[in-house]
Amino acid sequence: MGTYRYTFAKFLKDWALIIGMLVGASLYLLYHALPALHPAGPVLEGIVKELQPLLLFAMLFLSFCRVEPHQIRPHRWMGWLLLVQALSFAGLALLLILVPGMRFRAGVEAAMLCLVCPTATACAVVTDKLGGNMAGVITYTVLINLVVAVLVPLLVPLIHPMSGLTFGEAFLRILAKVFPLLILPCLSAWLVRYLLPKFHACLLRFPNLSFYIWAVSLTLAILMSTRAIVQNESGAFVLWEIGIASLLTCAFQFWLGRRIGKRYRCPISAGQALGQKNTVFGIWMGYTFLDPVVSVAGGFYSIWHNCYNTYQMYRKRKQEEAKQS
């Protein structure tokens, strides 16, 4: 029995990402196929929307608990990544401003959204599992969120004018989304570190806890991504356009992040920081500031970057097993 439990626990740990993705997609498809469950839809949606921020907060809180405050400092590779995200977003925004009636506009807006979307709060968990620098990724997550909070309100109204919404109001909207899920976990973790050292030490005894929380969060994220794709009514061509744009930007950012990171001996951290996105935040930006159909790009991107993360963790696990044998 003990061997069986160990094998099952190891299986869950090794394949948590794939299991989370399959369960998330299957749950929504099951709900969609059973009309008897549809009346419960608004309640279930409300539960998921309330639960997601709590899980993200818990993940980042646990990550901050494992990082010393003096480790949160900028590095040169972060400057290059910030330039990549800012300039690529600004370049595509300028293209849309100059050619408003361009063909494949939805794909360009989807690419623009995927490029500027800030780093996922769960990125630190994956980076740590892959052997990267967790503190560096957390630092970049803070920096890119601040850049996005300024850049998006500055440029998006030129693409999609929003009556009655000033730069200050748009900035505050984004800040209201960022602050609870980024700044509060950091402050809470440092307060616990200095005011409740015994509780802090207790949390450190469970290094894999944030990973399992992320697996649950991933299940919900894929569930909502599947919902966004299934409920989209813009037609198959537009979905293909957005799906391809999100796939290309995902591959490009992971590749470029690793290339930049190699120059500074941190390919894993830089690759994850640039490639792994806060797709929940991206979906919100899409339907709040852009064409609502473009928000589906966040759902597609969530699938692409989690598939790649699954492959990376599988390869990492095989390398560790090879060393032990």
ZIHU-V416994 format. One record per residue. N is the residue number from 1. RES is the residue in three letters. SS is DSSP state (helix for helix, strand for strand, loop for the rest). Layout:
# ZIHU-V416994
N:RES:SS
N:RES:SS
This chain:
# ZIHU-V416994
1:MET:loop
2:GLY:helix
3:THR:helix
4:TYR:helix
5:ARG:helix
6:TYR:helix
7:THR:helix
8:PHE:helix
9:ALA:helix
10:LYS:helix
11:PHE:helix
12:LEU:helix
13:LYS:helix
14:ASP:helix
15:TRP:loop
16:ALA:helix
17:LEU:helix
18:ILE:helix
19:ILE:helix
20:GLY:helix
21:MET:helix
22:LEU:helix
23:VAL:helix
24:GLY:helix
25:ALA:helix
26:SER:helix
27:LEU:helix
28:TYR:helix
29:LEU:helix
30:LEU:helix
31:TYR:helix
32:HIS:helix
33:ALA:helix
34:LEU:loop
35:PRO:helix
36:ALA:helix
37:LEU:helix
38:HIS:helix
39:PRO:helix
40:ALA:helix
41:GLY:helix
42:PRO:helix
43:VAL:helix
44:LEU:helix
45:GLU:helix
46:GLY:helix
47:ILE:helix
48:VAL:helix
49:LYS:helix
50:GLU:helix
51:LEU:helix
52:GLN:helix
53:PRO:helix
54:LEU:helix
55:LEU:helix
56:LEU:helix
57:PHE:helix
58:ALA:helix
59:MET:helix
60:LEU:helix
61:PHE:helix
62:LEU:helix
63:SER:helix
64:PHE:helix
65:CYS:helix
66:ARG:loop
67:VAL:loop
68:GLU:loop
69:PRO:helix
70:HIS:helix
71:GLN:helix
72:ILE:loop
73:ARG:loop
74:PRO:loop
75:HIS:loop
76:ARG:helix
77:TRP:helix
78:MET:helix
79:GLY:helix
80:TRP:helix
81:LEU:helix
82:LEU:helix
83:LEU:helix
84:VAL:helix
85:GLN:helix
86:ALA:helix
87:LEU:helix
88:SER:helix
89:PHE:helix
90:ALA:helix
91:GLY:helix
92:LEU:helix
93:ALA:helix
94:LEU:helix
95:LEU:helix
96:LEU:helix
97:ILE:helix
98:LEU:helix
99:VAL:loop
100:PRO:loop
101:GLY:loop
102:MET:loop
103:ARG:loop
104:PHE:loop
105:ARG:helix
106:ALA:helix
107:GLY:helix
108:VAL:helix
109:GLU:helix
110:ALA:helix
111:ALA:helix
112:MET:helix
113:LEU:helix
114:CYS:helix
115:LEU:helix
116:VAL:helix
117:CYS:loop
118:PRO:loop
119:THR:strand
120:ALA:loop
121:THR:loop
122:ALA:loop
123:CYS:helix
124:ALA:helix
125:VAL:helix
126:VAL:helix
127:THR:helix
128:ASP:helix
129:LYS:helix
130:LEU:helix
131:GLY:loop
132:GLY:loop
133:ASN:loop
134:MET:helix
135:ALA:helix
136:GLY:helix
137:VAL:helix
138:ILE:helix
139:THR:helix
140:TYR:helix
141:THR:helix
142:VAL:helix
143:LEU:helix
144:ILE:helix
145:ASN:helix
146:LEU:helix
147:VAL:helix
148:VAL:helix
149:ALA:helix
150:VAL:helix
151:LEU:helix
152:VAL:helix
153:PRO:helix
154:LEU:helix
155:LEU:helix
156:VAL:helix
157:PRO:helix
158:LEU:helix
159:ILE:helix
160:HIS:loop
161:PRO:loop
162:MET:loop
163:SER:loop
164:GLY:loop
165:LEU:loop
166:THR:loop
167:PHE:helix
168:GLY:helix
169:GLU:helix
170:ALA:helix
171:PHE:helix
172:LEU:helix
173:ARG:helix
174:ILE:helix
175:LEU:helix
176:ALA:helix
177:LYS:helix
178:VAL:helix
179:PHE:helix
180:PRO:helix
181:LEU:helix
182:LEU:helix
183:ILE:helix
184:LEU:helix
185:PRO:helix
186:CYS:helix
187:LEU:helix
188:SER:helix
189:ALA:helix
190:TRP:helix
191:LEU:helix
192:VAL:helix
193:ARG:helix
194:TYR:helix
195:LEU:helix
196:LEU:loop
197:PRO:helix
198:LYS:helix
199:PHE:helix
200:HIS:helix
201:ALA:helix
202:CYS:helix
203:LEU:helix
204:LEU:helix
205:ARG:loop
206:PHE:loop
207:PRO:loop
208:ASN:loop
209:LEU:helix
210:SER:helix
211:PHE:helix
212:TYR:helix
213:ILE:helix
214:TRP:helix
215:ALA:helix
216:VAL:helix
217:SER:helix
218:LEU:helix
219:THR:helix
220:LEU:helix
221:ALA:helix
222:ILE:helix
223:LEU:helix
224:MET:helix
225:SER:helix
226:THR:helix
227:ARG:helix
228:ALA:helix
229:ILE:helix
230:VAL:helix
231:GLN:helix
232:ASN:loop
233:GLU:loop
234:SER:loop
235:GLY:loop
236:ALA:helix
237:PHE:helix
238:VAL:helix
239:LEU:helix
240:TRP:helix
241:GLU:helix
242:ILE:helix
243:GLY:helix
244:ILE:helix
245:ALA:helix
246:SER:helix
247:LEU:helix
248:LEU:helix
249:THR:helix
250:CYS:helix
251:ALA:helix
252:PHE:helix
253:GLN:helix
254:PHE:helix
255:TRP:helix
256:LEU:helix
257:GLY:helix
258:ARG:helix
259:ARG:helix
260:ILE:helix
261:GLY:helix
262:LYS:helix
263:ARG:helix
264:TYR:loop
265:ARG:loop
266:CYS:loop
267:PRO:helix
268:ILE:helix
269:SER:helix
270:ALA:helix
271:GLY:helix
272:GLN:helix
273:ALA:helix
274:LEU:helix
275:GLY:helix
276:GLN:loop
277:LYS:strand
278:ASN:loop
279:THR:helix
280:VAL:helix
281:PHE:helix
282:GLY:helix
283:ILE:helix
284:TRP:helix
285:MET:helix
286:GLY:helix
287:TYR:helix
288:THR:helix
289:PHE:helix
290:LEU:loop
291:ASP:loop
292:PRO:helix
293:VAL:helix
294:VAL:helix
295:SER:helix
296:VAL:helix
297:ALA:helix
298:GLY:helix
299:GLY:helix
300:PHE:helix
301:TYR:helix
302:SER:helix
303:ILE:helix
304:TRP:helix
305:HIS:helix
306:ASN:helix
307:CYS:helix
308:TYR:helix
309:ASN:helix
310:THR:helix
311:TYR:helix
312:GLN:helix
313:MET:helix
314:TYR:helix
315:ARG:helix
316:LYS:helix
317:ARG:helix
318:LYS:helix
319:GLN:helix
320:GLU:helix
321:GLU:helix
322:ALA:helix
323:LYS:helix
324:GLN:helix
325:SER:loop
